[in-house]
């Protein structure tokens, strides 16, 4: 799908999360990126797992603190594992999202969840982390 035709998918605004939070708890600011299903397509399990490993390795090489976060539909039928990345630098998250061919990423700041379309500065407020975090890890 070309960028000019891409609209923020309503599914992104309805995302819930399961997260293995760091020992110190919820960071004040962090982003959530997945590498699953590039460009909004459907990849095979093997392709998604390989992309996930590549993202994890990239985060390690960049020295970025990260933890496992899975974004999902409320009914859990659709799940995309990714990572919470503890940074203050949203442009870096956008760069990583583009590198892994994602349409959008999530930004969590002071407990509020936003969805940001890649290459656009608009932050779409979703809800609070407490409302969207399923604490069952």
C-alpha positions as semicolon CSV with decimal commas, in nm:
position;residue;x (nm);y (nm);z (nm)
1;X;0,000;0,000;0,000
2;X;0,149;0,336;-0,093
3;X;0,216;0,584;0,184
4;X;-0,007;0,850;0,037
5;X;-0,304;0,613;0,059
6;X;-0,220;0,477;0,405
7;X;-0,452;0,580;0,684
8;X;-0,398;0,486;1,042
9;X;-0,573;0,154;1,081
10;X;-0,853;0,144;1,335
11;X;-0,704;-0,182;1,468
12;X;-0,399;0,012;1,584
13;X;-0,619;0,240;1,791
14;X;-0,784;-0,065;1,951
15;X;-0,456;-0,236;2,049
16;X;-0,407;-0,400;2,388
17;X;-0,070;-0,506;2,529
18;X;0,090;-0,784;2,728
19;X;0,433;-0,685;2,855
20;X;0,713;-0,834;3,057
21;X;0,796;-0,508;3,234
22;X;1,150;-0,438;3,353
23;X;1,220;-0,500;3,724
24;X;1,202;-0,126;3,793
25;X;0,850;-0,113;3,651
26;X;0,689;0,088;3,373
27;X;0,935;0,336;3,219
28;X;0,818;0,699;3,205
29;X;0,873;0,702;2,827
30;X;0,913;0,420;2,581
31;X;0,810;0,310;2,236
32;X;0,667;-0,019;2,115
33;X;0,775;-0,160;1,780
34;X;0,707;-0,493;1,614
35;X;0,873;-0,639;1,309
36;X;0,582;-0,871;1,230
37;X;0,385;-0,843;0,906
38;X;0,582;-0,571;0,725
39;X;0,385;-0,309;0,533
40;X;0,059;-0,438;0,679
41;X;0,083;-0,769;0,491
42;X;0,067;-1,120;0,629
43;X;0,399;-1,300;0,667
44;X;0,461;-1,663;0,749
45;X;0,540;-1,769;1,105
46;X;0,902;-1,832;1,002
47;X;0,934;-1,490;0,838
48;X;0,788;-1,316;1,142
49;X;1,015;-1,501;1,384
50;X;1,321;-1,421;1,173
51;X;1,225;-1,053;1,160
52;X;1,166;-1,052;1,537
53;X;1,512;-1,196;1,599
54;X;1,665;-0,936;1,367
55;X;1,487;-0,655;1,554
56;X;1,607;-0,792;1,889
57;X;1,964;-0,812;1,758
58;X;1,943;-0,456;1,622
59;X;1,825;-0,325;1,958
60;X;2,115;-0,503;2,128
61;X;2,369;-0,368;1,878
62;X;2,236;-0,016;1,934
63;X;2,263;-0,064;2,310
64;X;1,895;0,016;2,363
65;X;1,721;-0,103;2,678
66;X;1,424;-0,312;2,573
67;X;1,168;-0,559;2,702
68;X;0,912;-0,788;2,541
69;X;0,574;-0,635;2,456
70;X;0,304;-0,804;2,249
71;X;0,037;-0,591;2,085
72;X;-0,295;-0,763;2,027
73;X;-0,664;-0,736;1,957
74;X;-0,888;-0,734;2,264
75;X;-1,005;-1,089;2,186
76;X;-0,638;-1,195;2,142
77;X;-0,703;-1,350;1,802
78;X;-0,439;-1,130;1,643
79;X;-0,106;-1,086;1,823
80;X;0,221;-0,931;1,716
81;X;0,519;-0,966;1,949
82;X;0,753;-0,671;1,961
83;X;0,960;-0,475;2,206
84;X;0,922;-0,187;2,442
85;X;1,223;0,035;2,379
86;X;1,324;0,273;2,655
87;X;1,425;0,597;2,481
88;X;1,335;0,965;2,481
89;X;1,402;0,983;2,106
90;X;1,083;0,931;1,903
91;X;1,266;0,995;1,571
92;X;1,485;0,691;1,647
93;X;1,171;0,482;1,691
94;X;1,039;0,608;1,359
95;X;1,369;0,519;1,193
96;X;1,354;0,166;1,337
97;X;0,990;0,134;1,231
98;X;1,082;0,231;0,874
99;X;1,378;-0,008;0,879
100;X;1,144;-0,294;0,970
101;X;0,878;-0,175;0,722
102;X;0,613;-0,090;0,979
103;X;0,326;0,150;0,918
104;X;0,313;0,284;1,273
105;X;0,452;0,248;1,623
106;X;0,331;0,315;1,975
107;X;0,464;0,578;2,213
108;X;0,392;0,561;2,585
109;X;0,459;0,870;2,789
110;X;0,367;0,918;3,154
111;X;0,115;0,634;3,128
112;X;-0,061;0,760;2,815
113;X;-0,057;0,547;2,498
114;X;-0,027;0,707;2,154
115;X;-0,006;0,561;1,805
116;X;0,217;0,739;1,556
117;X;0,204;0,678;1,185
118;X;0,552;0,649;1,037
119;X;0,659;0,968;0,858
120;X;0,390;1,179;1,025
121;X;0,430;1,377;1,344
122;X;0,072;1,337;1,468
123;X;0,034;1,145;1,792
124;X;-0,304;0,971;1,805
125;X;-0,404;0,933;2,170
126;X;-0,544;0,590;2,246
127;X;-0,599;0,544;2,620
128;X;-0,385;0,498;2,927
129;X;-0,141;0,211;2,965
130;X;-0,341;0,088;3,264
131;X;-0,651;0,059;3,043
132;X;-0,468;-0,126;2,764
133;X;-0,219;-0,342;2,955
134;X;-0,335;-0,697;3,020
135;X;-0,137;-0,796;3,329
136;X;-0,107;-1,170;3,271
137;X;0,253;-1,225;3,164
